[in-house]
Amino acid sequence: MILPDRREAGRRLAARCAHLRAERPVVLGVTRGGVPVAREVALALGAPLDVLVVAKVRDPHHPELGLGAVAEAGVVVRNDRTIAAVGADAAAVDRAVHAARVTLDAACERYRGGREPHPLERRCALVVDDGLATGGTAIAAVTAARRRGASRVVLAVPVASADAAARLAAHVDEVIALEVPPVFHAVGEWYEDFSPTE
């Protein structure tokens, strides 16, 4: 199934999340690409919408390569296999984590403008992204939701690699995915329009 764009992906995903309406979830769009998907889910469920800000920890020598991710609530997730594969030493990883936190803090201010995040204590947090490739940023996002007090955390995505979906199942109460294709290279290949989210 190829999705036209993130908004349509959100509409289709909302139908699969309808059983959560009774739990009165707070919908959290993972920045940036997850936000337009999450908006459609929140509208369909009549649920509050907030962002969940996540930043990749990038290898300084290969910025497209993620060594992990940081998220709100002080969450740091390291990808030890990638760190070992590129031979990054502890000091280099610490510098990359610090740079990601600086990016994260600036993004939180930009998205929220000083407003507090929506309260999650004793609520169902429905974390929405536009897809899962490796699952690193999603693990950071759902960990942040749990750390902020959510009593139940559900991850919903239009498309996921089988490995990432299995990996995330250990971190959340439920994983909802429209498609988990047997062959998966990148999230963008499952969208007609996968333009960068501003």
Phi, psi and chi 1 to 4 in degrees:
 res  aa     phi    psi   chi1   chi2   chi3   chi4
   1 MET       -  123.1  167.1 -175.3   68.5      -
   2 ILE  -101.3  130.2  -59.2  -63.2      -      -
   3 LEU   -92.1  138.8  -62.3  157.8      -      -
   4 PRO   -61.8  -46.9  -18.5   26.9      -      -
   5 ASP  -164.7 -179.9   56.9   24.6      -      -
   6 ARG   -66.5  -35.5  -70.7 -179.5  179.0   90.9
   7 ARG   -64.3  -46.1  -71.1 -176.4   67.5 -167.4
   8 GLU   -65.7  -36.5  179.2   58.6   25.9      -
   9 ALA   -59.0  -41.1      -      -      -      -
  10 GLY   -64.6  -39.3      -      -      -      -
  11 ARG   -63.4  -43.7  -69.3 -177.6 -165.6  109.1
  12 ARG   -67.9  -39.1  -65.6 -178.8 -169.4 -176.4
  13 LEU   -65.8  -36.8 -169.5   58.1      -      -
  14 ALA   -57.3  -39.0      -      -      -      -
  15 ALA   -62.6  -35.8      -      -      -      -
  16 ARG   -76.4  -17.0  -71.7  -74.9  -69.3  -82.8
  17 CYS   -98.5    3.2  -64.9      -      -      -
  18 ALA   -57.4  -31.4      -      -      -      -
  19 HIS   -65.0  -14.4   67.0  -74.5      -      -
  20 LEU   -86.5  -10.3  -61.7  172.3      -      -
  21 ARG   -52.8  -41.7 -176.6 -172.8  -58.1  -90.2
  22 ALA   -64.7  -21.8      -      -      -      -
  23 GLU   -82.9   -4.3  -64.5 -173.0   47.1      -
  24 ARG    49.7   60.7  -62.4  176.7   44.1 -111.1
  25 PRO   -72.2  159.7   30.1  -36.3      -      -
  26 VAL   -99.3  122.6  175.8      -      -      -
  27 VAL   -89.1  128.2  177.4      -      -      -
  28 LEU  -119.3  113.7  -57.9  169.5      -      -
  29 GLY   -87.1  122.6      -      -      -      -
  30 VAL   -72.1  125.5  176.7      -      -      -
  31 THR   -72.0  140.5   58.2      -      -      -
  32 ARG   -99.6  -41.5  -69.1 -179.9  -42.2 -117.0
  33 GLY   -61.7  -22.3      -      -      -      -
  34 GLY   -78.1  -17.3      -      -      -      -
  35 VAL   -65.0  -48.7  175.2      -      -      -
  36 PRO   -64.7  -30.0    9.6  -15.0      -      -
  37 VAL   -68.9  -46.5 -179.1      -      -      -
  38 ALA   -63.3  -35.3      -      -      -      -
  39 ARG   -58.6  -44.1  178.2 -178.6 -177.1  -86.3
  40 GLU   -66.4  -38.0  -60.3  -59.6  -37.1      -
  41 VAL   -65.1  -45.6  173.4      -      -      -
  42 ALA   -62.2  -42.7      -      -      -      -
  43 LEU   -60.6  -45.5  -75.5  171.2      -      -
  44 ALA   -66.3  -34.5      -      -      -      -
  45 LEU   -90.4   -7.0  -62.6 -177.9      -      -
  46 GLY    63.7   36.6      -      -      -      -
  47 ALA  -109.3  154.4      -      -      -      -
  48 PRO   -65.5  148.4   15.7  -21.5      -      -
  49 LEU  -120.1  134.6  171.8   65.5      -      -
  50 ASP  -141.2  166.9 -162.2   -0.7      -      -
  51 VAL   -94.7  154.9  -65.9      -      -      -
  52 LEU  -125.2  108.4 -151.9  160.9      -      -
  53 VAL   -85.0  127.2 -174.6      -      -      -
  54 VAL  -132.8  144.1  178.8      -      -      -
  55 ALA  -132.6  139.6      -      -      -      -
  56 LYS   -75.0  144.8  -76.6 -171.9  180.0  177.5
  57 VAL   -90.8  111.6  175.8      -      -      -
  58 ARG   -99.6  141.9  -61.6 -176.4 -175.9  -79.4
  59 ASP   -66.2  123.9 -178.5  -25.7      -      -
  60 PRO   -62.1  -25.6   13.6  -21.3      -      -
  61 HIS   -88.9  -22.1  -56.5  -65.8      -      -
  62 HIS  -138.2   79.9  -54.8   94.9      -      -
  63 PRO   -58.3  -20.9  -21.6   30.5      -      -
  64 GLU   -76.7  -12.8   70.1  -76.1   -8.2      -
  65 LEU   -94.0  123.7 -175.1   62.4      -      -
  66 GLY   -90.0  128.5      -      -      -      -
  67 LEU   -94.1   -2.6  -58.7  179.2      -      -
  68 GLY   156.5 -156.5      -      -      -      -
  69 ALA  -155.1  154.3      -      -      -      -
  70 VAL  -121.7  152.3  -63.9      -      -      -
  71 ALA  -142.2  173.3      -      -      -      -
  72 GLU   -56.8  167.3  -61.3  174.6   80.3      -
  73 ALA    67.6   23.2      -      -      -      -
  74 GLY    73.6   20.9      -      -      -      -
  75 VAL   -79.0  131.9  172.7      -      -      -
  76 VAL  -130.4  124.4  178.2      -      -      -
  77 VAL  -120.3  122.9  174.1      -      -      -
  78 ARG  -106.4  139.9  -62.0  170.6 -165.7 -104.8
  79 ASN   -97.1   91.1 -174.5  -30.7      -      -
  80 ASP   -61.9  -33.3  -67.5  -31.3      -      -
  81 ARG   -64.9  -44.2  -78.8 -166.4  -60.4 -174.1
  82 THR   -67.8  -41.8  -56.4      -      -      -
  83 ILE   -58.0  -44.7  -69.3  168.3      -      -
  84 ALA   -67.2  -39.6      -      -      -      -
  85 ALA   -64.1  -36.6      -      -      -      -
  86 VAL   -90.3   -6.6  -60.3      -      -      -
  87 GLY    71.8   29.0      -      -      -      -
  88 ALA   -73.8  132.0      -      -      -      -
  89 ASP   -83.9  168.2   62.1   38.7      -      -
  90 ALA   -59.1  -39.2      -      -      -      -
  91 ALA   -65.5  -40.4      -      -      -      -
  92 ALA   -66.0  -39.7      -      -      -      -
  93 VAL   -66.1  -42.2  173.1      -      -      -
  94 ASP   -60.4  -40.6  -72.1  -15.1      -      -
  95 ARG   -65.2  -40.0  -74.1 -168.9  -59.0  -86.8
  96 ALA   -66.5  -38.4      -      -      -      -
  97 VAL   -64.3  -43.7  167.0      -      -      -
  98 HIS   -60.4  -44.1  176.0   73.1      -      -
  99 ALA   -61.7  -40.2      -      -      -      -
 100 ALA   -65.8  -37.0      -      -      -      -
 101 ARG   -66.4  -37.5  -77.2 -173.7  170.8  156.1
 102 VAL   -62.1  -45.4  169.3      -      -      -
 103 THR   -60.5  -43.6  -60.7      -      -      -
 104 LEU   -61.4  -46.4  178.8   79.9      -      -
 105 ASP   -61.8  -42.1  -69.0  -16.3      -      -
 106 ALA   -65.2  -39.6      -      -      -      -
 107 ALA   -66.9  -40.3      -      -      -      -
 108 CYS   -59.6  -43.4  -74.6      -      -      -
 109 GLU   -65.9  -41.0  179.1   59.1   32.4      -
 110 ARG   -65.0  -44.1 -172.5  171.4   59.5 -110.7
 111 TYR   -75.0  -37.1  -74.4  114.5      -      -
 112 ARG  -102.4  -22.8  -68.4 -145.4  171.3   85.4
 113 GLY    57.2   36.4      -      -      -      -
 114 GLY    91.9  -10.0      -      -      -      -
 115 ARG   -71.5  149.5  -67.7 -176.5  -51.6  -86.4
 116 GLU   -76.3  150.5  -70.4  -65.0  -43.4      -
 117 PRO   -62.8  155.0  -15.1   24.4      -      -
 118 HIS   -62.8  134.1 -163.5  -71.6      -      -
 119 PRO   -61.1  138.8  -16.1   25.9      -      -
 120 LEU  -117.5   -4.7  -63.0 -179.5      -      -
 121 GLU   -55.0  127.6  -67.9   81.7    6.2      -
 122 ARG    57.0   29.2  -63.3 -179.5  -57.2  -80.1
 123 ARG  -118.8  162.7  -62.2  -73.8  -59.2  -92.2
 124 CYS   -85.1  121.4  173.0      -      -      -
 125 ALA   -97.5  118.0      -      -      -      -
 126 LEU  -101.8   98.9  175.7   52.2      -      -
 127 VAL   -87.7  125.0  178.6      -      -      -
 128 VAL  -122.7  132.0  178.6      -      -      -
 129 ASP  -131.6  171.4 -153.8  -10.5      -      -
 130 ASP   -84.7   -6.2   56.0    7.3      -      -
 131 GLY   165.4  164.8      -      -      -      -
 132 LEU  -124.5  119.4  -73.6 -179.7      -      -
 133 ALA   -98.7  -70.8      -      -      -      -
 134 THR   -98.5  -26.8   63.9      -      -      -
 135 GLY    92.9   -0.3      -      -      -      -
 136 GLY   -61.4  -48.4      -      -      -      -
 137 THR   -69.3  -32.9   56.1      -      -      -
 138 ALA   -66.2  -38.3      -      -      -      -
 139 ILE   -62.6  -42.5  -70.5  172.4      -      -
 140 ALA   -62.0  -41.9      -      -      -      -
 141 ALA   -64.7  -48.2      -      -      -      -
 142 VAL   -70.5  -30.7  -60.6      -      -      -
 143 THR   -65.3  -40.4  -58.0      -      -      -
 144 ALA   -63.9  -41.4      -      -      -      -
 145 ALA   -62.4  -43.2      -      -      -      -
 146 ARG   -64.8  -43.4 -171.2   82.6   71.3 -169.6
 147 ARG   -64.6  -28.9 -162.5  171.4  -77.9 -179.2
 148 ARG   -80.9    4.7  -75.1  176.1   44.3 -162.3
 149 GLY   105.1    4.9      -      -      -      -
 150 ALA   -61.2  134.2      -      -      -      -
 151 SER   -82.8  -21.9   58.0      -      -      -
 152 ARG  -143.8  135.7 -176.5  162.2  141.5   76.4
 153 VAL  -125.3  123.5  178.8      -      -      -
 154 VAL  -119.0  133.4  177.4      -      -      -
 155 LEU  -105.7  127.4  176.9   69.3      -      -
 156 ALA  -126.8  128.9      -      -      -      -
 157 VAL  -141.5  151.3  -66.6      -      -      -
 158 PRO   -69.7  -36.7  -21.8   34.0      -      -
 159 VAL  -146.0  143.8   61.8      -      -      -
 160 ALA  -147.7  146.7      -      -      -      -
 161 SER   -71.4  151.0   70.8      -      -      -
 162 ALA   -61.1  -40.1      -      -      -      -
 163 ASP   -62.3  -45.5  -72.7  -14.6      -      -
 164 ALA   -66.7  -41.3      -      -      -      -
 165 ALA   -61.1  -42.4      -      -      -      -
 166 ALA   -66.8  -40.1      -      -      -      -
 167 ARG   -63.1  -41.9 -168.5  173.1  167.7 -150.6
 168 LEU   -72.4  -26.9  -97.7  -63.4      -      -
 169 ALA   -57.5  -26.9      -      -      -      -
 170 ALA   -78.5  -11.1      -      -      -      -
 171 HIS  -110.3   -9.6  -64.7  -89.8      -      -
 172 VAL  -133.1  169.9  -64.2      -      -      -
 173 ASP   -82.1  -25.7  -61.8  -66.5      -      -
 174 GLU  -158.3  139.7 -176.3  178.3   -3.3      -
 175 VAL  -113.3  128.0  175.3      -      -      -
 176 ILE  -117.6  122.3  -61.1  168.9      -      -
 177 ALA  -137.5  133.4      -      -      -      -
 178 LEU   -67.1  -40.4  -64.2  177.8      -      -
 179 GLU  -137.6  136.2  -68.4  -73.4  -31.2      -
 180 VAL  -128.6   81.2 -177.9      -      -      -
 181 PRO   -69.0  150.4   22.1  -28.6      -      -
 182 PRO   -68.1  -27.8   20.5  -28.0      -      -
 183 VAL  -118.2  124.6  177.3      -      -      -
 184 PHE  -142.7  125.1 -172.3  101.8      -      -
 185 HIS  -113.1  -43.8  -60.4  -68.5      -      -
 186 ALA  -156.3  151.8      -      -      -      -
 187 VAL   -60.8  -42.8  171.7      -      -      -
 188 GLY   -59.4  -24.6      -      -      -      -
 189 GLU   -70.4  -11.6   70.4 -176.3  -19.7      -
 190 TRP   -98.8    8.2  -59.5   95.8      -      -
 191 TYR  -125.9  139.0  -74.1   84.8      -      -
 192 GLU   -68.8  -45.5  -70.9  174.1   15.2      -
 193 ASP  -117.0  108.5  177.3    2.6      -      -
 194 PHE  -121.6   43.4 -162.5   64.8      -      -
 195 SER   -61.3  149.1  -55.1      -      -      -
 196 PRO   -58.4  141.0  -22.1   31.5      -      -
 197 THR   -84.7  127.2  -56.2      -      -      -
 198 GLU   -77.3      -  -64.6 -179.6    7.9      -
